[in-house]
Amino acid sequence: MSEGLVQVTAPPATKERALAQLGAALAVLNRLFAAEGRLDAHAALLRQAVEKAAGAFVTIELDETEGLWEEGTFQPALRAALACFDPASTRRPIRPPTVPV
């Protein structure tokens, strides 16, 4: 996998679809992140935020997420996470740094 900048286009989704996908993904996310603990409370907070957000559509931009991380740490972690979806990859998931709230 290239060590360059990972760029994506975040398409807008209706709030209804985003919430349905969040609900459908929660069991899988809980399995993927079992070592860190269940994500139900986090998903509930996200659900509340999306439900209360103005407008009919939502999107998550990668650069907004990257801004929450210590400089220089997000892209390598993202590349490592994406590599986990590649069966040929020998990379293992890395633990992201804790982000102060």
N, C-alpha and C positions, 0 to 999 in steps of 0.2 A: 504494500500500500504506500502511496506517495506520502512524503513528509510535508507536502505543501499545505496551503490553507484549504480547509474543507469548506466549500460553499454550497449552499442549498437555497432553493426558492421555497418559501413557506406559503403554500396556497391557503387562502382563507377557507374556513369551513363554517357551516351554520352552527350556531351554538347547540342546537339539538343533536346534530351529528357528532360534534366534538364530545358532548356529554355521553352519548351512547358509546362512542369508542373508548372513552375513559372507563366506563363501567365494564365494557367487554375486556379491556386490557388489564384490569386490576389483579385478577387471579394470576395472570402470567407475570406481571411486574412483581407481585409478592413472591413468586417462586424465584425469579431472577435475582432479586435483592434480599433473599431470605436471611443472609448473614447480617444484614443491616437492620432487619426487623420489618414488620408489616408496614405497608404504605397506606392503609385504609384512612387514617386520620389526615394524611397529606392530600389524598385524593378527595376527601370530603371538603377540605378547605379550597382546593382548586375548583371543585364543583360549585361551591358557594360563590366564589369569585366570578366564574363564568356566568352563572345564572344571574348575578347582579350587574354584570357589565352592560353598558349601553350598547345598543346596536344588535343586529341579528347575526353577525359573523365574528369569528375570532381567528387569530393566527399567533404563532410563536416564532419569532425571528431568532436565528442562531446567535446573532451579534448581541441581542439582549441577554441571552443566557450567558454568553461568554463574558459579558460585563460584570457578572456576579462572581467570577473566578479571579484568583490571583493571576496577574499578567504572565502570559507564557505557559500556563498550565492547562487551559481548556482544550486547545487543539490536539495536543498529544493524547489527552484522555479521551477525546471524541474519536480520534483515529483508532485507539486501542479498543474502544467500545464497539465501533463499527466492524473491526477485524473479527470480533467474536461471532459475527453473523456469517463469516466466511469459513466453511468447513475445512478449507485447506490451510487456514491460518494456524500458526503455532503460538500466537499471542494469547495471553490470558488477560482477563479483565483486571484493570487497576482500580484501586480504591481512590475516588476523587477526594480532593482536600475538603475539609469542613469549611463551609461558607458561613461567616458570622451573619446573624440576622439583626 
